Amino acid sequence: MALNLHKDLKLYYSIKEVAEMFGLNESTLRYWETEFPYLKPKTSGPNKVRQYSAKDIEQIKLIHNLVKVRGFKLAAAKKMINANRDGADRSADVLSRLISVRDDLVALKHQLDGLQ
């Protein structure tokens, strides 16, 4: 069996780490947990410390795409996710890929500009 070098070895992320990933406040993530019932991170210990899994982060990526990137209101984002879950997921994936391609092209342009 081949070793998957690209697999993320970390199973859970703190609320602070997830907030930094998306450029959000921790309070925004806590609020989204109340608005989107399928976003339920694992809690542990007496202080109920949130632990976000890769699945939770995918949910947050979808919500972030709809609300922060595309400008949907929370109610519209919930409606879109509930009505067309697969389409919303694909849309978020396509947008993520396009952003990645754009970043690669910008880096390539900077390299080419440096050769002149």
C-alpha positions in Angstrom: 0.0 0.0 0.0 1.4 3.4 -1.0 1.9 6.2 1.5 -0.4 9.1 0.9 1.9 12.1 1.4 -0.8 14.7 0.7 -3.1 13.4 3.4 -3.6 15.8 6.3 -2.4 14.0 9.4 -4.3 16.3 11.8 -7.8 14.9 12.7 -9.2 17.9 14.6 -8.7 21.6 14.5 -9.5 24.2 17.1 -12.0 27.0 16.6 -9.1 29.4 16.4 -7.3 27.5 13.7 -10.5 27.2 11.6 -11.3 30.9 12.1 -7.9 31.8 10.8 -8.2 29.4 7.8 -11.3 31.4 6.6 -10.4 34.8 7.9 -13.4 34.8 10.3 -14.1 35.6 13.9 -14.6 32.7 16.3 -18.0 34.2 17.2 -19.0 33.9 13.5 -18.3 30.2 13.5 -20.2 29.7 16.8 -23.2 31.6 15.2 -23.1 29.5 12.1 -23.3 26.4 14.3 -26.7 27.7 15.5 -27.9 28.6 12.1 -26.8 25.4 10.2 -27.8 22.3 12.1 -25.5 20.0 10.2 -22.4 22.0 11.4 -21.8 20.3 14.7 -18.1 20.1 15.8 -17.1 17.5 18.4 -16.9 19.0 21.9 -14.7 17.6 24.6 -13.8 18.2 28.2 -15.7 20.2 30.8 -15.3 23.4 29.0 -16.8 22.0 25.8 -13.8 22.8 23.6 -14.8 22.6 19.9 -12.9 20.2 17.7 -13.5 20.6 14.0 -13.0 17.6 11.7 -12.2 17.7 8.0 -15.9 17.1 7.3 -16.8 20.1 9.5 -14.3 22.2 7.6 -15.8 21.2 4.3 -19.2 22.4 5.6 -17.7 25.7 6.7 -16.0 26.1 3.3 -19.4 25.7 1.6 -21.1 28.2 4.0 -18.2 30.6 3.7 -18.4 30.4 -0.1 -22.1 31.2 -0.2 -22.2 33.9 2.5 -18.8 35.7 2.4 -17.7 35.1 -1.2 -21.0 35.1 -3.1 -22.8 37.5 -0.7 -25.8 35.4 0.1 -27.8 36.1 3.3 -27.8 33.3 5.8 -31.5 32.4 5.0 -30.7 32.2 1.3 -27.6 30.1 1.9 -29.6 27.7 4.1 -32.3 27.5 1.4 -29.7 26.9 -1.4 -27.9 24.2 0.6 -31.2 22.4 1.5 -32.6 22.6 -2.0 -29.5 21.7 -4.0 -26.8 20.3 -1.7 -24.8 18.7 -4.6 -24.9 21.8 -6.7 -23.8 24.0 -3.9 -20.9 21.6 -3.1 -19.8 21.6 -6.8 -20.1 25.3 -7.0 -17.8 25.7 -4.0 -15.3 23.2 -5.5 -15.2 25.0 -8.8 -14.7 28.4 -7.2 -11.9 27.0 -5.1 -10.2 25.5 -8.2 -10.6 28.8 -10.1 -9.0 30.7 -7.3 -6.1 28.3 -7.1 -5.6 28.6 -10.9 -5.7 32.3 -10.7 -3.1 32.3 -7.9 -0.8 30.0 -9.9 -1.1 32.3 -13.0 -0.3 35.4 -10.9 2.8 33.6 -9.5 3.8 32.6 -13.0 3.4 36.1 -14.3 5.6 37.4 -11.5 8.3 34.9 -12.4 8.1 35.9 -16.1 8.2 39.6 -15.2 11.4 38.9 -13.3 13.1 37.3 -16.4 12.7 40.5 -18.4 
